[in-house]
């Protein structure tokens, strides 16, 4: 679940082509507001940010076939734009009413995938990127589990020349492709539906992997083989208490920097 500061509302995104059906369902569930993105086939239901688990349970119990894409917390009753500043060179903007992108900002839409920029693991990964670029020249990047494409776009903003961005979710790949187009970065970022198997061995200066603990420990043994000698990896998606588990799964690598935020951890590792 992703959230934004000052959150008062729970927003649930459901994939559907039947707007009328979900409008009726939303009323039964007590939604405060609904919004339908016809172009994307997404229905967004807004509830008070109280009894979140109970609200989600009611949705799943009442409509077990619901294709829920994402649940998140927001300060806005209706979906809106936002701007988040990480560093002078890394500013994320999601266009909306009163929020227009400025030159050199990274434009992100994350309706279908993970990666709005507000989850602590995304923030940790973005904050570790300048650290990586300051350590060594980085030209080639592999963004594993790209989601909305946010990390790939930040890497390009910092100077990466070629980025391979992969995700096993076709919808995430579709959204990442849209974001790459919005940022006119198609000449530097290639989106591929897949996992580690789509990457060329020893082909990258930097690996980005913001994944769940189960996925990251399962794939970790293959990470060193993706990087050139002395290559770097930014890893997140796990808690501070799970860091030893991640390091054990890697089997090698030296921690250059470790950061934490709200109980989540981010690692910059050299192999």
C-alpha positions as CSV (number, residue, x, y, z in Angstrom):
1,X,0.0,0.0,0.0
2,X,1.3,3.5,-0.9
3,X,0.4,6.6,1.0
4,X,0.9,10.4,0.9
5,X,1.4,12.7,3.9
6,X,-1.7,14.0,5.5
7,X,-3.7,11.1,4.4
8,X,-7.4,11.2,5.3
9,X,-8.9,8.9,2.6
10,X,-8.4,5.3,1.4
11,X,-8.5,5.0,-2.4
12,X,-9.0,1.6,-4.0
13,X,-8.3,1.1,-7.7
14,X,-10.3,-1.6,-9.5
15,X,-9.9,-2.7,-13.0
16,X,-13.3,-2.9,-14.8
17,X,-14.9,-2.0,-18.0
18,X,-18.4,-1.8,-16.4
19,X,-18.7,1.6,-14.9
20,X,-22.4,1.4,-14.1
21,X,-21.9,-1.9,-12.2
22,X,-19.1,-0.5,-10.0
23,X,-20.9,2.7,-9.4
24,X,-23.7,0.6,-7.9
25,X,-21.3,-1.4,-5.9
26,X,-19.5,1.7,-4.6
27,X,-22.8,3.0,-3.2
28,X,-23.4,-0.3,-1.4
29,X,-19.9,-0.2,0.1
30,X,-20.4,3.4,1.3
31,X,-17.8,5.1,-0.9
32,X,-17.6,8.8,-0.4
33,X,-16.5,9.5,-4.0
34,X,-16.0,7.5,-7.2
35,X,-14.0,8.3,-10.3
36,X,-13.8,6.3,-13.5
37,X,-10.8,6.5,-15.8
38,X,-12.4,5.3,-19.0
39,X,-9.2,5.3,-21.0
40,X,-7.5,3.0,-18.6
41,X,-10.6,1.0,-17.5
42,X,-10.0,1.9,-13.8
43,X,-12.6,2.7,-11.2
44,X,-11.3,4.5,-8.1
45,X,-13.4,4.3,-4.9
46,X,-12.7,6.7,-2.0
47,X,-13.5,5.9,1.6
48,X,-12.6,7.4,4.9
49,X,-9.1,6.3,6.1
50,X,-10.6,4.5,9.1
51,X,-11.1,0.8,9.6
52,X,-9.0,0.2,6.5
53,X,-8.8,-3.5,6.9
54,X,-12.5,-3.8,7.4
55,X,-13.2,-1.8,4.3
56,X,-10.9,-3.9,2.2
57,X,-12.4,-7.1,3.7
58,X,-15.9,-5.9,2.8
59,X,-14.9,-5.3,-0.8
60,X,-13.3,-8.7,-1.1
61,X,-16.1,-10.5,0.7
62,X,-18.9,-8.8,-1.3
63,X,-17.1,-9.0,-4.7
64,X,-14.5,-11.8,-4.6
65,X,-13.9,-11.5,-8.3
66,X,-12.8,-7.9,-8.0
67,X,-9.6,-7.1,-9.8
68,X,-8.0,-4.7,-7.3
69,X,-5.0,-3.1,-8.7
70,X,-3.9,-0.9,-5.7
71,X,-5.0,0.5,-2.4
72,X,-3.5,3.7,-1.1
73,X,-3.9,6.6,1.3
74,X,-4.4,10.1,0.1
75,X,-5.1,13.6,1.5
76,X,-7.5,14.3,-1.4
77,X,-11.1,13.1,-1.7
78,X,-10.6,12.9,-5.4
79,X,-7.6,11.7,-7.3
80,X,-5.3,14.6,-7.9
81,X,-1.8,15.6,-8.9
82,X,1.2,15.9,-6.6
83,X,4.9,17.0,-6.6
84,X,7.6,15.4,-4.4
85,X,11.1,16.8,-4.1
86,X,13.9,14.3,-3.3
87,X,17.0,16.3,-4.4
88,X,17.5,19.4,-6.6
89,X,17.9,17.0,-9.6
90,X,15.2,14.5,-8.6
91,X,11.7,15.9,-8.5
92,X,8.7,13.6,-9.1
93,X,5.4,15.1,-10.5
94,X,2.1,13.5,-11.2
95,X,0.0,16.0,-13.3
96,X,-3.4,16.9,-12.0
97,X,-5.6,19.9,-11.2
98,X,-3.3,22.7,-10.3
99,X,-0.2,20.6,-10.7
100,X,1.7,21.0,-14.0
101,X,5.1,19.5,-14.8
102,X,8.1,21.7,-15.0
103,X,11.2,21.2,-17.2
104,X,13.6,18.5,-15.8
105,X,11.0,17.0,-13.5
106,X,10.2,13.3,-13.7
107,X,6.6,12.8,-14.8
108,X,4.8,9.7,-13.3
109,X,1.4,8.2,-13.5
110,X,1.0,5.1,-11.3
111,X,-2.6,3.9,-11.8
112,X,-1.8,0.4,-12.7
113,X,1.5,-0.3,-10.9
114,X,3.6,0.3,-7.8
115,X,5.7,3.4,-7.9
116,X,4.1,6.7,-7.1
117,X,7.2,7.8,-5.2
118,X,5.5,7.9,-1.8
119,X,6.2,4.4,-0.5
120,X,9.2,4.4,1.8
121,X,11.0,1.7,-0.2
122,X,10.6,3.9,-3.4
123,X,11.9,6.9,-1.5
124,X,14.9,5.0,-0.1
125,X,15.8,3.7,-3.6
126,X,15.6,7.2,-5.1
127,X,17.7,8.7,-2.3
128,X,20.4,6.1,-2.8
129,X,20.6,6.7,-6.6
130,X,22.7,9.9,-6.3
131,X,25.0,8.0,-3.9
132,X,25.6,5.4,-6.5
133,X,26.2,7.8,-9.3
134,X,28.7,9.7,-7.2
135,X,30.7,6.5,-6.6
136,X,31.4,5.4,-10.1
137,X,30.5,6.2,-13.8
138,X,27.1,4.5,-14.5
139,X,26.1,4.1,-18.1
140,X,24.0,0.9,-18.1
141,X,21.2,0.1,-15.6
142,X,18.9,-2.9,-15.0
143,X,15.7,-1.9,-13.3
144,X,14.2,-5.2,-12.1
145,X,10.5,-4.9,-11.2
146,X,10.2,-1.5,-12.7
147,X,6.5,-0.9,-11.8
148,X,5.7,2.6,-13.0
149,X,9.2,3.1,-14.3
150,X,10.0,5.7,-11.7
151,X,13.5,4.4,-10.8
152,X,14.5,3.9,-14.4
153,X,13.5,7.5,-15.2
154,X,15.4,8.8,-12.2
155,X,18.5,6.9,-13.3
156,X,18.2,8.5,-16.7
157,X,17.8,11.9,-15.1
158,X,21.1,11.3,-13.3
159,X,23.0,10.4,-16.4
160,X,22.4,6.7,-17.3
161,X,22.6,6.2,-21.1
162,X,20.9,2.8,-21.4
163,X,18.3,1.3,-19.0
164,X,16.7,-2.1,-19.3
165,X,13.4,-2.0,-17.3
166,X,11.7,-5.3,-16.6
167,X,8.5,-6.4,-14.9
168,X,6.6,-9.7,-15.0
169,X,3.3,-7.7,-14.8
170,X,2.2,-6.7,-18.3
171,X,0.0,-3.9,-17.0
172,X,3.1,-2.5,-15.2
173,X,5.1,-2.6,-18.4
174,X,2.3,-0.9,-20.2
175,X,2.2,1.9,-17.7
176,X,6.0,2.2,-17.5
177,X,6.0,2.6,-21.3
178,X,3.5,5.4,-21.1
179,X,5.6,7.2,-18.4
180,X,8.7,6.8,-20.6
181,X,6.8,8.4,-23.4
182,X,5.7,11.2,-21.2
183,X,9.3,11.9,-20.3
184,X,10.5,11.4,-23.9
185,X,13.0,8.8,-22.7
186,X,12.3,6.1,-25.2
187,X,15.7,6.4,-26.7
188,X,17.3,5.4,-23.4
189,X,14.9,3.1,-21.7
190,X,13.7,-0.3,-23.0
191,X,10.7,-2.0,-21.3
192,X,10.6,-5.8,-21.3
193,X,8.1,-8.1,-19.8
194,X,10.1,-10.6,-17.8
195,X,12.6,-11.0,-14.9
196,X,16.4,-11.6,-14.6
197,X,16.3,-13.9,-17.6
198,X,15.9,-10.9,-20.0
199,X,19.1,-9.3,-18.9
200,X,22.5,-9.9,-20.4
201,X,25.0,-11.4,-17.9
202,X,27.7,-9.0,-16.7
203,X,26.0,-6.2,-18.7
204,X,25.2,-3.5,-16.2
205,X,26.9,-1.0,-14.0
206,X,23.9,-0.7,-11.7
207,X,21.0,-3.0,-10.6
208,X,17.8,-1.5,-9.2
209,X,15.6,-4.0,-7.3
210,X,12.8,-2.7,-5.1
211,X,11.0,-6.0,-4.6
212,X,9.2,-7.9,-1.8
213,X,11.3,-9.9,0.6
214,X,10.3,-13.2,-0.9
215,X,11.1,-12.2,-4.4
216,X,14.3,-10.4,-3.6
217,X,15.8,-13.4,-1.6
218,X,14.7,-15.8,-4.3
219,X,16.4,-13.8,-7.1
220,X,19.4,-12.5,-5.0
221,X,21.8,-15.3,-5.9
222,X,21.6,-14.2,-9.6
223,X,22.3,-10.5,-8.9
224,X,26.1,-10.6,-8.9
225,X,26.1,-12.3,-12.3
226,X,24.2,-9.4,-13.9
227,X,26.8,-6.8,-13.0
228,X,30.2,-5.9,-14.3
229,X,33.2,-6.2,-11.9
230,X,32.7,-3.6,-9.2
231,X,29.1,-3.0,-10.2
232,X,26.5,-1.6,-7.7
233,X,23.0,-2.6,-6.6
234,X,20.3,-0.6,-4.9
235,X,18.1,-3.0,-3.0
236,X,14.9,-2.3,-1.1
237,X,11.4,-3.7,-0.4
238,X,12.3,-5.3,3.0
239,X,12.3,-4.2,6.6
240,X,15.4,-3.3,8.6
241,X,15.0,-6.6,10.5
242,X,15.2,-8.5,7.2
243,X,18.5,-7.1,6.1
244,X,20.6,-10.1,7.3
245,X,18.2,-12.4,5.4
246,X,18.9,-10.4,2.2
247,X,22.6,-10.4,2.7
248,X,22.6,-14.1,3.3
249,X,20.7,-14.7,0.1
250,X,23.2,-12.5,-1.9
251,X,26.1,-14.5,-0.6
252,X,28.6,-11.7,-1.6
253,X,28.7,-8.0,-1.9
254,X,29.8,-5.2,0.4
255,X,27.3,-2.7,1.9
256,X,28.4,0.8,0.9
257,X,25.4,2.6,2.5
258,X,22.4,1.5,4.4
259,X,19.3,3.8,4.9
260,X,16.1,3.2,6.8
261,X,12.7,4.9,6.7
262,X,9.6,4.0,8.8
263,X,11.0,0.6,9.4
264,X,11.9,-0.1,5.8
265,X,15.5,-0.6,4.6
266,X,17.5,0.4,1.5
267,X,20.9,-0.9,0.7
268,X,23.6,0.3,-1.7
269,X,25.9,-2.7,-2.4
270,X,29.1,-3.2,-4.4
271,X,29.9,-6.5,-5.9
